[in-house]
Structure formats: structure tokens, C-alpha cells
Amino acid sequence: MTTTYDMSLKHGVDFNFSLEGKVVLITGGLGGIATAANEAMLDKGASIAIFYPEFEADRVAEVMAQFPKDRAQAWCCDVTQEVQVERCVKDVVDHFGDLHILINAAGAITLNFAEDVMLTEWQRQIDVNLTAPFLCAREVGRYLLKSGHGGKIINIASQAATVAIDQHCAYTSAKAGLIGMTKSLAKEWGPHGITVNSISPTVVLTPMGAAAWSGEKGERMKTMIPTGRFAYTDEIAASILFLATNGSDMINGADLVIDGGYTIW
Ligand SMILES: NC(=O)c1ccc[n+]([C@@H]2O[C@H](COP(=O)([O-])OP(=O)(O)OC[C@H]3O[C@@H](n4cnc5c(N)ncnc54)[C@H](O)[C@@H]3O)[C@@H](O)[C@H]2O)c1
């Protein structure tokens, strides 16, 4: 018996990865990876809402001057603070009239051997890398559920979430938690057309990456990456873009590792 299959059945993937008409909220929006993502999103027609912390306020005017005024707006929002997140997400919806995609890109790291990690240092990394993405996802998730039009949440985790790296204990704990959170949200919200995924880069050439992996230590690290180099910000932006568009509609709860093969050892 032969089985017939209609080869014309398609989901309707837009291979141009257009984000025309979409509103994207990006936390840590003045950071290295976020900057590349902002450019990619704007290039694909999206409007972008940038959340930045107060300590970066002096950079905002210069960065925003490069973006189209009607499609980019920045809000001072410490994403570890529940009240600020609630207020700013509401402001984004009021300003742009809608919201479709959240990119949790804010992050912070301090390097220390586990026995020397102070509680404040531990707590800070849990707050910025795990609690903040939850607060933002919860707030945006509430809006997306209410909107009925679905959406995308993309969490920037790290290779350090799946492989042990010296002096990363607090950061690893937070990012591993973020991957767990990603899966939980994906299961609960998938039925509502909201997909939730994470991206786990190796060292990326940003202020954060350069600070943690400079000099001989960085050169040694590169020898352990099969592709022999660190990642560039546009390479991470490319995956963010893919996960933001309908080409990824069937990807939910996944962690996309962008590490040149570092974690396949
Ligand atoms: N660069 C790397 O090597 C690397 C590797 C793996 C994962 N990551 C992750 O990628 C993401 C982006 O990192 P990046 O390399 O662009 O670093 P970055 O330091 O350039 O950007 C991080 C941004 O987060 C912002 N931020 C920190 N605390 C905040 C707060 N409380 N509220 C709002 N914003 C806050 C910072 O001001 C900064 O602009 C982070 O989550 C980071 O952990 C980076």
C-alpha cells in the first residue's frame, strides 16, 4: 500500500526573515550582543524598545541618534527591579501599541573561585542573569497571553550553563537556571503560540567577553574551541533573528549553542 503525502503542505516560512510590524523589547539593550541584534532587527523592519540600566545613561543619546526615531525608543529600567519592569513593559506597549518579542540580553559576570565568592556577588549574578529574565518574561508573557497573537521570548544564556568553567560558579548557576526556566515557560506558553528558547554563546567579542578572556588565558581558550576563535556579535544576532521569526515556530524550549564546538568534547 502506498501512502500519499501532499508535498504542497507548508507552514509558510518567510525566508527573508522579515520582522515588519513587530515590536521587539531587548534588555541590556546597549550591550555588545544587543547592539548587533538591534541593528539586525531594525534592518528587518522591527521597532525596538531598549531597556538600559541607570549606570549606562550617559551612552543613550549617542546610541539612539543612530536609529530611526519612530522605530526605536529607550527606557531606563533596572531589570532586577520588579516594579520598574512592570512599569516599563507597560510603557513599551503604550508607546508602540503592541509587543511581540522579548530578548533577555542583560547580563553580568564576576570571576571568582567558588570558595571566594561572597554572598553579595553570588546574589548579584543570580539577580541579573536569572531573576531579571524571569521578571521580564513574566511581564511580557502576561501581555502576550492577553493579546492572543503569540510571540517569542529569547533568553541569552551561555556555554557556561552546560559545561564547567573555572571561576564561573555563580554565573553558571544562574545561566543553568535560565535554561531550566526557558523549558518551563516553553511548555506552559507553547500552546498559546508563544515560543521560548535560549541561546548559549561561547566567548563573544564584547566588553564582557574581552574583560573575562583577554591575554594568554583567552589564547588558551581558543585552542579548546574547534573553530579556533571566539564568536562575533553579528553571529549571535543572526541566531537571535532566526529565533525571532516564523522560521523557528516549531523550535520551543531549545538551547541553541553557538560555541564553535567547545562543548562537544
Ligand atoms: N560576551 C560573552 O562572552 C558572552 C558569552 C556568553 C553569554 N553572554 C551573555 O550575553 C548577554 C549579553 O552580553 P554582552 O556580551 O553583550 O555583554 P555586555 O556587558 O556588553 O552587555 C550586557 C548589558 O547588560 C546590561 N545590564 C547589566 N545589568 C543590568 C540591569 N540590572 N538592568 C538592565 N541592564 C543591565 C549592561 O549594562 C550591559 O549593557 C549577557 O546575558 C551575557 O551573560 C555573553
The ligand as an SDF file (V2000), in Angstrom:
LIG
                    3D

 44 48  0  0  0  0  0  0  0  0999 V2000
   30.2840   38.2150   25.7840 N   0  0  0  0  0  0  0  0  0  0  0  0
   30.3480   36.9410   26.0640 C   0  0  0  0  0  0  0  0  0  0  0  0
   31.4270   36.3180   26.0090 O   0  0  0  0  0  0  0  0  0  0  0  0
   29.1100   36.1770   26.4320 C   0  0  0  0  0  0  0  0  0  0  0  0
   29.1420   34.7760   26.3630 C   0  0  0  0  0  0  0  0  0  0  0  0
   28.0050   34.0520   26.7010 C   0  0  0  0  0  0  0  0  0  0  0  0
   26.8580   34.7030   27.0920 C   0  0  0  0  0  0  0  0  0  0  0  0
   26.8540   36.0690   27.1720 N   0  0  0  0  0  0  0  0  0  0  0  0
   25.6070   36.7060   27.6090 C   0  0  0  0  0  0  0  0  0  0  0  0
   25.1280   37.5270   26.5720 O   0  0  0  0  0  0  0  0  0  0  0  0
   24.3700   38.6090   27.1110 C   0  0  0  0  0  0  0  0  0  0  0  0
   24.8890   39.9260   26.5290 C   0  0  0  0  0  0  0  0  0  0  0  0
   26.2330   40.0860   26.9510 O   0  0  0  0  0  0  0  0  0  0  0  0
   27.2970   41.0340   26.1990 P   0  0  0  0  0  0  0  0  0  0  0  0
   28.4680   40.1980   25.8960 O   0  0  0  0  0  0  0  0  0  0  0  0
   26.6330   41.7920   25.1450 O   0  0  0  0  0  0  0  0  0  0  0  0
   27.7330   41.9130   27.4440 O   0  0  0  0  0  0  0  0  0  0  0  0
   27.6200   43.4670   27.7030 P   0  0  0  0  0  0  0  0  0  0  0  0
   28.2320   43.6780   29.0470 O   0  0  0  0  0  0  0  0  0  0  0  0
   28.1200   44.2180   26.5410 O   0  0  0  0  0  0  0  0  0  0  0  0
   26.0270   43.6670   27.7910 O   0  0  0  0  0  0  0  0  0  0  0  0
   25.2650   43.3490   28.9200 C   0  0  0  0  0  0  0  0  0  0  0  0
   24.3580   44.5160   29.1710 C   0  0  0  0  0  0  0  0  0  0  0  0
   23.5030   44.2240   30.2810 O   0  0  0  0  0  0  0  0  0  0  0  0
   23.3030   45.4380   30.9620 C   0  0  0  0  0  0  0  0  0  0  0  0
   22.8350   45.2350   32.3350 N   0  0  0  0  0  0  0  0  0  0  0  0
   23.5220   44.7330   33.3780 C   0  0  0  0  0  0  0  0  0  0  0  0
   22.7740   44.7810   34.4820 N   0  0  0  0  0  0  0  0  0  0  0  0
   21.5790   45.3130   34.1250 C   0  0  0  0  0  0  0  0  0  0  0  0
   20.3870   45.6250   34.8190 C   0  0  0  0  0  0  0  0  0  0  0  0
   20.2580   45.3680   36.1450 N   0  0  0  0  0  0  0  0  0  0  0  0
   19.3520   46.1760   34.1490 N   0  0  0  0  0  0  0  0  0  0  0  0
   19.4460   46.4240   32.8180 C   0  0  0  0  0  0  0  0  0  0  0  0
   20.5610   46.1550   32.0980 N   0  0  0  0  0  0  0  0  0  0  0  0
   21.6130   45.6120   32.7490 C   0  0  0  0  0  0  0  0  0  0  0  0
   24.6700   46.1080   30.9430 C   0  0  0  0  0  0  0  0  0  0  0  0
   24.5900   47.4650   31.2210 O   0  0  0  0  0  0  0  0  0  0  0  0
   25.1340   45.8010   29.5250 C   0  0  0  0  0  0  0  0  0  0  0  0
   24.7850   46.8270   28.6210 O   0  0  0  0  0  0  0  0  0  0  0  0
   24.5240   38.5170   28.6260 C   0  0  0  0  0  0  0  0  0  0  0  0
   23.3860   37.8840   29.1600 O   0  0  0  0  0  0  0  0  0  0  0  0
   25.7320   37.6270   28.8120 C   0  0  0  0  0  0  0  0  0  0  0  0
   25.7040   36.9490   30.0320 O   0  0  0  0  0  0  0  0  0  0  0  0
   27.9370   36.8190   26.8340 C   0  0  0  0  0  0  0  0  0  0  0  0
  1  2  1  0
  2  3  2  0
  2  4  1  0
  4  5  1  0
  4 44  2  0
  5  6  2  0
  6  7  1  0
  7  8  2  0
  8  9  1  0
  8 44  1  0
  9 10  1  0
  9 42  1  0
 10 11  1  0
 11 12  1  0
 11 40  1  0
 12 13  1  0
 13 14  1  0
 14 15  2  0
 14 16  1  0
 14 17  1  0
 17 18  1  0
 18 19  2  0
 18 20  1  0
 18 21  1  0
 21 22  1  0
 22 23  1  0
 23 24  1  0
 23 38  1  0
 24 25  1  0
 25 26  1  0
 25 36  1  0
 26 27  1  0
 26 35  1  0
 27 28  2  0
 28 29  1  0
 29 30  1  0
 29 35  2  0
 30 31  1  0
 30 32  2  0
 32 33  1  0
 33 34  2  0
 34 35  1  0
 36 37  1  0
 36 38  1  0
 38 39  1  0
 40 41  1  0
 40 42  1  0
 42 43  1  0
M  CHG  2   8   1  16  -1
M  END
$$$$
